[in-house]
Amino acid sequence: MANPVMRWQIVSAESEQLAQFYCGLFGWEPKRDNALGYNAIDTKTQDGIQGGIWPAPPGAPSFVQLFVEVDDCAAYVESARKRGATVLIPPQALPDGDVMALLKDPSGMSFGIMARRPG
């Protein structure tokens, strides 16, 4: 498997204002028609990758996360942990059936991995 970057996510305490900013600036469209109420951003193109804007936990700084597709989320979490990563959120199934985990790399930068739902 090639492990492509599949998604980006902006995380900020000012998520609604940032959604308005980026959507207004680039002509993107926010959509919340998903099981998590996630502010998915439709960039209105097939080029590049899609993303979203999510509220940050209290006191957290704004940051951008990349999500990399893997075939076995749990196996990659364990491999990352052995290489010095910290597990922030262990693998968990999302309402759509995909599996996701959040980690911090050895430098402290967070990133996500995701495995598409079986089938």
N, CA, C and O atoms as a GROMACS GRO file, in nm:
protein
  476
    1MET      N    1   0.084  -0.119   0.000
    1MET     CA    2   0.000   0.000   0.000
    1MET      C    3   0.088   0.124   0.000
    1MET      O    4   0.191   0.127   0.067
    2ALA      N    5   0.047   0.225  -0.074
    2ALA     CA    6   0.128   0.346  -0.090
    2ALA      C    7   0.116   0.444   0.026
    2ALA      O    8   0.204   0.529   0.040
    3ASN      N    9   0.015   0.436   0.109
    3ASN     CA   10  -0.007   0.524   0.224
    3ASN      C   11  -0.014   0.672   0.187
    3ASN      O   12   0.070   0.751   0.231
    4PRO      N   13  -0.112   0.711   0.106
    4PRO     CA   14  -0.125   0.852   0.067
    4PRO      C   15  -0.183   0.938   0.180
    4PRO      O   16  -0.254   0.888   0.267
    5VAL      N   17  -0.152   1.067   0.175
    5VAL     CA   18  -0.220   1.162   0.263
    5VAL      C   19  -0.362   1.176   0.208
    5VAL      O   20  -0.381   1.210   0.091
    6MET      N   21  -0.460   1.149   0.292
    6MET     CA   22  -0.599   1.145   0.248
    6MET      C   23  -0.682   1.266   0.290
    6MET      O   24  -0.783   1.297   0.226
    7ARG      N   25  -0.641   1.333   0.394
    7ARG     CA   26  -0.720   1.441   0.449
    7ARG      C   27  -0.633   1.538   0.524
    7ARG      O   28  -0.526   1.502   0.572
    8TRP      N   29  -0.678   1.661   0.535
    8TRP     CA   30  -0.616   1.759   0.623
    8TRP      C   31  -0.724   1.805   0.720
    8TRP      O   32  -0.844   1.795   0.692
    9GLN      N   33  -0.680   1.856   0.830
    9GLN     CA   34  -0.774   1.906   0.931
    9GLN      C   35  -0.711   2.026   1.001
    9GLN      O   36  -0.600   2.017   1.053
   10ILE      N   37  -0.782   2.137   1.002
   10ILE     CA   38  -0.742   2.253   1.079
   10ILE      C   39  -0.814   2.242   1.213
   10ILE      O   40  -0.935   2.225   1.218
   11VAL      N   41  -0.738   2.251   1.322
   11VAL     CA   42  -0.795   2.242   1.456
   11VAL      C   43  -0.771   2.377   1.524
   11VAL      O   44  -0.657   2.422   1.534
   12SER      N   45  -0.879   2.441   1.570
   12SER     CA   46  -0.866   2.573   1.630
   12SER      C   47  -0.982   2.600   1.725
   12SER      O   48  -1.093   2.551   1.705
   13ALA      N   49  -0.955   2.679   1.827
   13ALA     CA   50  -1.062   2.723   1.917
   13ALA      C   51  -1.160   2.813   1.842
   13ALA      O   52  -1.274   2.830   1.886
   14GLU      N   53  -1.116   2.869   1.731
   14GLU     CA   54  -1.199   2.958   1.650
   14GLU      C   55  -1.241   2.888   1.521
   14GLU      O   56  -1.233   2.947   1.413
   15SER      N   57  -1.286   2.764   1.532
   15SER     CA   58  -1.314   2.682   1.415
   15SER      C   59  -1.422   2.742   1.324
   15SER      O   60  -1.408   2.738   1.202
   16GLU      N   61  -1.527   2.796   1.381
   16GLU     CA   62  -1.634   2.853   1.298
   16GLU      C   63  -1.585   2.976   1.221
   16GLU      O   64  -1.616   2.992   1.103
   17GLN      N   65  -1.509   3.063   1.289
   17GLN     CA   66  -1.456   3.182   1.222
   17GLN      C   67  -1.357   3.142   1.112
   17GLN      O   68  -1.356   3.202   1.004
   18LEU      N   69  -1.274   3.041   1.139
   18LEU     CA   70  -1.179   2.997   1.036
   18LEU      C   71  -1.250   2.932   0.918
   18LEU      O   72  -1.208   2.950   0.804
   19ALA      N   73  -1.357   2.858   0.944
   19ALA     CA   74  -1.434   2.800   0.834
   19ALA      C   75  -1.490   2.911   0.746
   19ALA      O   76  -1.483   2.902   0.623
   20GLN      N   77  -1.544   3.015   0.807
   20GLN     CA   78  -1.595   3.129   0.729
   20GLN      C   79  -1.483   3.196   0.652
   20GLN      O   80  -1.500   3.233   0.536
   21PHE      N   81  -1.367   3.214   0.716
   21PHE     CA   82  -1.253   3.278   0.651
   21PHE      C   83  -1.209   3.200   0.528
   21PHE      O   84  -1.205   3.255   0.417
   22TYR      N   85  -1.175   3.072   0.546
   22TYR     CA   86  -1.122   2.993   0.434
   22TYR      C   87  -1.226   2.969   0.325
   22TYR      O   88  -1.194   2.973   0.207
   23CYS      N   89  -1.351   2.945   0.365
   23CYS     CA   90  -1.455   2.924   0.264
   23CYS      C   91  -1.481   3.052   0.186
   23CYS      O   92  -1.500   3.048   0.065
   24GLY      N   93  -1.483   3.166   0.254
   24GLY     CA   94  -1.500   3.293   0.185
   24GLY      C   95  -1.384   3.326   0.094
   24GLY      O   96  -1.402   3.375  -0.018
   25LEU      N   97  -1.263   3.299   0.142
   25LEU     CA   98  -1.143   3.331   0.065
   25LEU      C   99  -1.130   3.246  -0.061
   25LEU      O  100  -1.099   3.298  -0.168
   26PHE      N  101  -1.155   3.116  -0.049
   26PHE     CA  102  -1.129   3.025  -0.160
   26PHE      C  103  -1.255   2.972  -0.228
   26PHE      O  104  -1.245   2.894  -0.323
   27GLY      N  105  -1.373   3.013  -0.183
   27GLY     CA  106  -1.496   2.965  -0.245
   27GLY      C  107  -1.531   2.822  -0.206
   27GLY      O  108  -1.607   2.756  -0.277
   28TRP      N  109  -1.477   2.775  -0.095
   28TRP     CA  110  -1.507   2.640  -0.047
   28TRP      C  111  -1.644   2.639   0.019
   28TRP      O  112  -1.700   2.745   0.048
   29GLU      N  113  -1.697   2.520   0.043
   29GLU     CA  114  -1.828   2.507   0.106
   29GLU      C  115  -1.818   2.416   0.229
   29GLU      O  116  -1.774   2.302   0.220
   30PRO      N  117  -1.860   2.469   0.347
   30PRO     CA  118  -1.862   2.384   0.466
   30PRO      C  119  -1.985   2.294   0.464
   30PRO      O  120  -2.093   2.335   0.423
   31LYS      N  121  -1.966   2.170   0.510
   31LYS     CA  122  -2.078   2.075   0.515
   31LYS      C  123  -2.074   2.000   0.647
   31LYS      O  124  -1.970   1.950   0.688
   32ARG      N  125  -2.188   1.994   0.713
   32ARG     CA  126  -2.196   1.923   0.841
   32ARG      C  127  -2.290   1.803   0.832
   32ARG      O  128  -2.338   1.754   0.934
   33ASP      N  129  -2.315   1.756   0.713
   33ASP     CA  130  -2.409   1.645   0.693
   33ASP      C  131  -2.339   1.510   0.711
   33ASP      O  132  -2.339   1.426   0.621
   34ASN      N  133  -2.280   1.491   0.829
   34ASN     CA  134  -2.212   1.366   0.860
   34ASN      C  135  -2.243   1.328   1.004
   34ASN      O  136  -2.293   1.410   1.081
   35ALA      N  137  -2.213   1.206   1.039
   35ALA     CA  138  -2.252   1.151   1.170
   35ALA      C  139  -2.188   1.222   1.288
   35ALA      O  140  -2.245   1.221   1.398
   36LEU      N  141  -2.071   1.284   1.269
   36LEU     CA  142  -2.003   1.352   1.380
   36LEU      C  143  -2.034   1.501   1.388
   36LEU      O  144  -1.992   1.567   1.483
   37GLY      N  145  -2.106   1.554   1.289
   37GLY     CA  146  -2.127   1.698   1.284
   37GLY      C  147  -1.998   1.772   1.252
   37GLY      O  148  -1.985   1.891   1.278
   38TYR      N  149  -1.905   1.700   1.194
   38TYR     CA  150  -1.774   1.753   1.157
   38TYR      C  151  -1.789   1.857   1.048
   38TYR      O  152  -1.868   1.837   0.956
   39ASN      N  153  -1.718   1.966   1.056
   39ASN     CA  154  -1.723   2.072   0.956
   39ASN      C  155  -1.634   2.033   0.838
   39ASN      O  156  -1.523   2.085   0.824
   40ALA      N  157  -1.684   1.942   0.755
   40ALA     CA  158  -1.610   1.899   0.637
   40ALA      C  159  -1.609   2.014   0.536
   40ALA      O  160  -1.708   2.085   0.521
   41ILE      N  161  -1.497   2.031   0.470
   41ILE     CA  162  -1.483   2.140   0.373
   41ILE      C  163  -1.477   2.080   0.233
   41ILE      O  164  -1.388   2.000   0.202
   42ASP      N  165  -1.570   2.121   0.150
   42ASP     CA  166  -1.572   2.080   0.010
   42ASP      C  167  -1.496   2.187  -0.068
   42ASP      O  168  -1.544   2.300  -0.081
   43THR      N  169  -1.379   2.151  -0.120
   43THR     CA  170  -1.298   2.248  -0.194
   43THR      C  171  -1.346   2.263  -0.339
   43THR      O  172  -1.289   2.341  -0.416
   44LYS      N  173  -1.449   2.188  -0.375
   44LYS     CA  174  -1.514   2.197  -0.507
   44LYS      C  175  -1.420   2.164  -0.622
   44LYS      O  176  -1.430   2.223  -0.730
   45THR      N  177  -1.328   2.071  -0.598
   45THR     CA  178  -1.240   2.026  -0.704
   45THR      C  179  -1.197   1.883  -0.675
   45THR      O  180  -1.198   1.840  -0.560
   46GLN      N  181  -1.162   1.811  -0.778
   46GLN     CA  182  -1.109   1.676  -0.761
   46GLN      C  183  -0.957   1.679  -0.743
   46GLN      O  184  -0.896   1.579  -0.707
   47ASP      N  185  -0.896   1.794  -0.769
   47ASP     CA  186  -0.752   1.809  -0.748
   47ASP      C  187  -0.725   1.824  -0.599
   47ASP      O  188  -0.809   1.875  -0.525
   48GLY      N  189  -0.608   1.782  -0.555
   48GLY     CA  190  -0.572   1.797  -0.415
   48GLY      C  191  -0.652   1.703  -0.327
   48GLY      O  192  -0.714   1.608  -0.375
   49ILE      N  193  -0.651   1.731  -0.197
   49ILE     CA  194  -0.723   1.649  -0.101
   49ILE      C  195  -0.825   1.734  -0.027
   49ILE      O  196  -0.806   1.855  -0.012
   50GLN      N  197  -0.930   1.672   0.020
   50GLN     CA  198  -1.034   1.741   0.096
   50GLN      C  199  -0.994   1.747   0.243
   50GLN      O  200  -0.901   1.679   0.285
   51GLY      N  201  -1.064   1.827   0.320
   51GLY     CA  202  -1.030   1.841   0.461
   51GLY      C  203  -1.147   1.888   0.543
   51GLY      O  204  -1.263   1.876   0.504
   52GLY      N  205  -1.114   1.941   0.659
   52GLY     CA  206  -1.218   1.989   0.749
   52GLY      C  207  -1.160   2.080   0.855
   52GLY      O  208  -1.039   2.094   0.869
   53ILE      N  209  -1.250   2.140   0.930
   53ILE     CA  210  -1.211   2.230   1.038
   53ILE      C  211  -1.285   2.185   1.163
   53ILE      O  212  -1.407   2.169   1.163
   54TRP      N  213  -1.210   2.165   1.271
   54TRP     CA  214  -1.260   2.104   1.394
   54TRP      C  215  -1.225   2.191   1.512
   54TRP      O  216  -1.118   2.252   1.513
   55PRO      N  217  -1.311   2.200   1.613
   55PRO     CA  218  -1.278   2.279   1.732
   55PRO      C  219  -1.163   2.217   1.812
   55PRO      O  220  -1.158   2.095   1.830
   56ALA      N  221  -1.073   2.299   1.858
   56ALA     CA  222  -0.961   2.254   1.941
   56ALA      C  223  -1.007   2.234   2.085
   56ALA      O  224  -1.102   2.299   2.129
   57PRO      N  225  -0.941   2.145   2.157
   57PRO     CA  226  -0.970   2.134   2.301
   57PRO      C  227  -0.936   2.265   2.371
   57PRO      O  228  -0.852   2.341   2.322
   58PRO      N  229  -0.998   2.292   2.485
   58PRO     CA  230  -0.969   2.417   2.558
   58PRO      C  231  -0.819   2.433   2.584
   58PRO      O  232  -0.753   2.339   2.629
   59GLY      N  233  -0.768   2.552   2.556
   59GLY     CA  234  -0.628   2.584   2.583
   59GLY      C  235  -0.530   2.535   2.479
   59GLY      O  236  -0.411   2.566   2.488
   60ALA      N  237  -0.575   2.460   2.380
   60ALA     CA  238  -0.484   2.408   2.278
   60ALA      C  239  -0.460   2.514   2.170
   60ALA      O  240  -0.550   2.592   2.139
   61PRO      N  241  -0.340   2.518   2.115
   61PRO     CA  242  -0.313   2.612   2.006
   61PRO      C  243  -0.377   2.561   1.876
   61PRO      O  244  -0.414   2.444   1.867
   62SER      N  245  -0.389   2.648   1.779
   62SER     CA  246  -0.435   2.606   1.646
   62SER      C  247  -0.325   2.527   1.577
   62SER      O  248  -0.206   2.554   1.596
   63PHE      N  249  -0.364   2.429   1.498
   63PHE     CA  250  -0.267   2.349   1.424
   63PHE      C  251  -0.335   2.279   1.308
   63PHE      O  252  -0.457   2.276   1.299
   64VAL      N  253  -0.255   2.224   1.219
   64VAL     CA  254  -0.303   2.146   1.105
   64VAL      C  255  -0.256   2.003   1.122
   64VAL      O  256  -0.141   1.978   1.157
   65GLN      N  257  -0.346   1.909   1.096
   65GLN     CA  258  -0.311   1.768   1.100
   65GLN      C  259  -0.328   1.709   0.961
   65GLN      O  260  -0.417   1.748   0.886
   66LEU      N  261  -0.241   1.615   0.928
   66LEU     CA  262  -0.256   1.536   0.807
   66LEU      C  263  -0.298   1.396   0.846
   66LEU      O  264  -0.254   1.344   0.948
   67PHE      N  265  -0.382   1.335   0.765
   67PHE     CA  266  -0.426   1.198   0.786
   67PHE      C  267  -0.375   1.111   0.673
   67PHE      O  268  -0.399   1.140   0.555
   68VAL      N  269  -0.305   1.005   0.709
   68VAL     CA  270  -0.245   0.913   0.612
   68VAL      C  271  -0.326   0.784   0.612
   68VAL      O  272  -0.359   0.730   0.718
   69GLU      N  273  -0.357   0.734   0.493
   69GLU     CA  274  -0.431   0.609   0.482
   69GLU      C  275  -0.338   0.490   0.501
   69GLU      O  276  -0.229   0.486   0.445
   70VAL      N  277  -0.383   0.394   0.580
   70VAL     CA  278  -0.309   0.269   0.606
   70VAL      C  279  -0.407   0.153   0.589
   70VAL      O  280  -0.528   0.173   0.586
   71ASP      N  281  -0.354   0.033   0.580
   71ASP     CA  282  -0.442  -0.082   0.566
   71ASP      C  283  -0.480  -0.144   0.700
   71ASP      O  284  -0.580  -0.215   0.708
   72ASP      N  285  -0.402  -0.119   0.805
   72ASP     CA  286  -0.428  -0.176   0.937
   72ASP      C  287  -0.391  -0.072   1.041
   72ASP      O  288  -0.274  -0.057   1.077
   73CYS      N  289  -0.490   0.000   1.090
   73CYS     CA  290  -0.467   0.111   1.181
   73CYS      C  291  -0.393   0.066   1.307
   73CYS      O  292  -0.297   0.132   1.349
   74ALA      N  293  -0.435  -0.041   1.368
   74ALA     CA  294  -0.372  -0.088   1.492
   74ALA      C  295  -0.226  -0.123   1.471
   74ALA      O  296  -0.142  -0.092   1.555
   75ALA      N  297  -0.194  -0.188   1.360
   75ALA     CA  298  -0.055  -0.227   1.332
   75ALA      C  299   0.033  -0.103   1.313
   75ALA      O  300   0.147  -0.100   1.360
   76TYR      N  301  -0.018  -0.003   1.245
   76TYR     CA  302   0.060   0.120   1.224
   76TYR      C  303   0.076   0.198   1.354
   76TYR      O  304   0.181   0.259   1.376
   77VAL      N  305  -0.026   0.198   1.438
   77VAL     CA  306  -0.013   0.264   1.568
   77VAL      C  307   0.099   0.199   1.648
   77VAL      O  308   0.182   0.268   1.707
   78GLU      N  309   0.102   0.068   1.651
   78GLU     CA  310   0.205  -0.003   1.726
   78GLU      C  311   0.344   0.024   1.667
   78GLU      O  312   0.440   0.044   1.741
   79SER      N  313   0.353   0.024   1.534
   79SER     CA  314   0.482   0.053   1.470
   79SER      C  315   0.528   0.195   1.501
   79SER      O  316   0.646   0.218   1.528
   80ALA      N  317   0.436   0.291   1.496
   80ALA     CA  318   0.470   0.430   1.528
   80ALA      C  319   0.514   0.443   1.673
   80ALA      O  320   0.611   0.513   1.704
   81ARG      N  321   0.443   0.375   1.762
   81ARG     CA  322   0.478   0.379   1.905
   81ARG      C  323   0.619   0.327   1.926
   81ARG      O  324   0.696   0.384   2.004
   82LYS      N  325   0.655   0.219   1.860
   82LYS     CA  326   0.790   0.163   1.872
   82LYS      C  327   0.897   0.257   1.817
   82LYS      O  328   1.013   0.248   1.856
   83ARG      N  329   0.856   0.347   1.728
   83ARG     CA  330   0.950   0.443   1.670
   83ARG      C  331   0.951   0.575   1.747
   83ARG      O  332   1.016   0.671   1.705
   84GLY      N  333   0.881   0.582   1.859
   84GLY     CA  334   0.885   0.701   1.943
   84GLY      C  335   0.762   0.787   1.941
   84GLY      O  336   0.761   0.893   2.004
   85ALA      N  337   0.657   0.747   1.872
   85ALA     CA  338   0.533   0.824   1.870
   85ALA      C  339   0.456   0.804   2.000
   85ALA      O  340   0.474   0.704   2.070
   86THR      N  341   0.373   0.901   2.031
   86THR     CA  342   0.282   0.893   2.145
   86THR      C  343   0.141   0.879   2.090
   86THR      O  344   0.102   0.950   1.998
   87VAL      N  345   0.064   0.787   2.146
   87VAL     CA  346  -0.073   0.766   2.102
   87VAL      C  347  -0.164   0.864   2.176
   87VAL      O  348  -0.171   0.861   2.299
   88LEU      N  349  -0.231   0.949   2.102
   88LEU     CA  350  -0.326   1.044   2.161
   88LEU      C  351  -0.466   0.984   2.167
   88LEU      O  352  -0.534   0.992   2.270
   89ILE      N  353  -0.508   0.923   2.058
   89ILE     CA  354  -0.637   0.854   2.052
   89ILE      C  355  -0.611   0.720   1.984
   89ILE      O  356  -0.572   0.718   1.867
   90PRO      N  357  -0.631   0.609   2.053
   90PRO     CA  358  -0.606   0.478   1.993
   90PRO      C  359  -0.705   0.451   1.879
   90PRO      O  360  -0.805   0.522   1.866
   91PRO      N  361  -0.677   0.351   1.798
   91PRO     CA  362  -0.768   0.322   1.686
   91PRO      C  363  -0.912   0.306   1.734
   91PRO      O  364  -0.941   0.237   1.831
   92GLN      N  365  -1.002   0.372   1.662
   92GLN     CA  366  -1.143   0.362   1.693
   92GLN      C  367  -1.224   0.372   1.566
   92GLN      O  368  -1.188   0.444   1.473
   93ALA      N  369  -1.333   0.299   1.563
   93ALA     CA  370  -1.422   0.301   1.447
   93ALA      C  371  -1.505   0.430   1.449
   93ALA      O  372  -1.557   0.469   1.553
   94LEU      N  373  -1.515   0.493   1.335
   94LEU     CA  374  -1.598   0.612   1.319
   94LEU      C  375  -1.737   0.568   1.275
   94LEU      O  376  -1.755   0.453   1.232
   95PRO      N  377  -1.836   0.655   1.284
   95PRO     CA  378  -1.973   0.615   1.245
   95PRO      C  379  -1.984   0.563   1.102
   95PRO      O  380  -2.072   0.482   1.073
   96ASP      N  381  -1.898   0.608   1.012
   96ASP     CA  382  -1.904   0.560   0.873
   96ASP      C  383  -1.832   0.428   0.852
   96ASP      O  384  -1.834   0.373   0.742
   97GLY      N  385  -1.769   0.374   0.958
   97GLY     CA  386  -1.701   0.246   0.949
   97GLY      C  387  -1.551   0.255   0.930
   97GLY      O  388  -1.481   0.155   0.948
   98ASP      N  389  -1.499   0.373   0.894
   98ASP     CA  390  -1.354   0.390   0.886
   98ASP      C  391  -1.295   0.379   1.026
   98ASP      O  392  -1.366   0.399   1.125
   99VAL      N  393  -1.167   0.348   1.035
   99VAL     CA  394  -1.098   0.342   1.164
   99VAL      C  395  -0.992   0.450   1.165
   99VAL      O  396  -0.920   0.467   1.066
  100MET      N  397  -0.981   0.525   1.275
  100MET     CA  398  -0.890   0.637   1.284
  100MET      C  399  -0.815   0.634   1.416
  100MET      O  400  -0.866   0.585   1.517
  101ALA      N  401  -0.693   0.686   1.415
  101ALA     CA  402  -0.614   0.706   1.537
  101ALA      C  403  -0.540   0.838   1.524
  101ALA      O  404  -0.508   0.881   1.413
  102LEU      N  405  -0.511   0.903   1.637
  102LEU     CA  406  -0.430   1.024   1.639
  102LEU      C  407  -0.305   0.997   1.720
  102LEU      O  408  -0.310   0.933   1.826
  103LEU      N  409  -0.192   1.047   1.671
  103LEU     CA  410  -0.064   1.026   1.737
  103LEU      C  411   0.016   1.156   1.737
  103LEU      O  412  -0.019   1.251   1.667
  104LYS      N  413   0.123   1.158   1.815
  104LYS     CA  414   0.224   1.265   1.808
  104LYS      C  415   0.353   1.198   1.765
  104LYS      O  416   0.393   1.096   1.819
  105ASP      N  417   0.418   1.259   1.665
  105ASP     CA  418   0.547   1.205   1.623
  105ASP      C  419   0.653   1.240   1.728
  105ASP      O  420   0.623   1.313   1.822
  106PRO      N  421   0.775   1.188   1.715
  106PRO     CA  422   0.878   1.216   1.816
  106PRO      C  423   0.909   1.364   1.838
  106PRO      O  424   0.961   1.402   1.943
  107SER      N  425   0.876   1.449   1.738
  107SER     CA  426   0.901   1.593   1.755
  107SER      C  427   0.785   1.663   1.825
  107SER      O  428   0.796   1.780   1.859
  108GLY      N  429   0.673   1.591   1.847
  108GLY     CA  430   0.558   1.650   1.915
  108GLY      C  431   0.446   1.694   1.822
  108GLY      O  432   0.345   1.746   1.869
  109MET      N  433   0.463   1.676   1.691
  109MET     CA  434   0.360   1.716   1.596
  109MET      C  435   0.255   1.605   1.585
  109MET      O  436   0.289   1.488   1.572
  110SER      N  437   0.128   1.643   1.590
  110SER     CA  438   0.023   1.542   1.581
  110SER      C  439  -0.008   1.509   1.436
  110SER      O  440   0.005   1.593   1.347
  111PHE      N  441  -0.051   1.386   1.416
  111PHE     CA  442  -0.094   1.341   1.284
  111PHE      C  443  -0.195   1.228   1.304
  111PHE      O  444  -0.204   1.170   1.412
  112GLY      N  445  -0.270   1.199   1.200
  112GLY     CA  446  -0.370   1.094   1.206
  112GLY      C  447  -0.341   0.986   1.107
  112GLY      O  448  -0.276   1.008   1.004
  113ILE      N  449  -0.389   0.867   1.138
  113ILE     CA  450  -0.388   0.757   1.041
  113ILE      C  451  -0.531   0.705   1.031
  113ILE      O  452  -0.608   0.711   1.127
  114MET      N  453  -0.566   0.656   0.914
  114MET     CA  454  -0.701   0.606   0.894
  114MET      C  455  -0.700   0.487   0.802
  114MET      O  456  -0.624   0.481   0.706
  115ALA      N  457  -0.786   0.391   0.833
  115ALA     CA  458  -0.808   0.274   0.748
  115ALA      C  459  -0.954   0.280   0.703
  115ALA      O  460  -1.044   0.297   0.785
  116ARG      N  461  -0.974   0.265   0.576
  116ARG     CA  462  -1.111   0.269   0.525
  116ARG      C  463  -1.189   0.148   0.572
  116ARG      O  464  -1.133   0.040   0.595
  117ARG      N  465  -1.317   0.167   0.586
  117ARG     CA  466  -1.402   0.056   0.633
  117ARG      C  467  -1.388  -0.063   0.539
  117ARG      O  468  -1.374  -0.047   0.418
  118PRO      N  469  -1.392  -0.182   0.595
  118PRO     CA  470  -1.382  -0.302   0.511
  118PRO      C  471  -1.495  -0.308   0.409
  118PRO      O  472  -1.608  -0.267   0.435
  119GLY      N  473  -1.461  -0.361   0.294
  119GLY     CA  474  -1.565  -0.383   0.192
  119GLY      C  475  -1.561  -0.284   0.089
  119GLY      O  476  -1.642  -0.288  -0.004
   0.00000   0.00000   0.00000
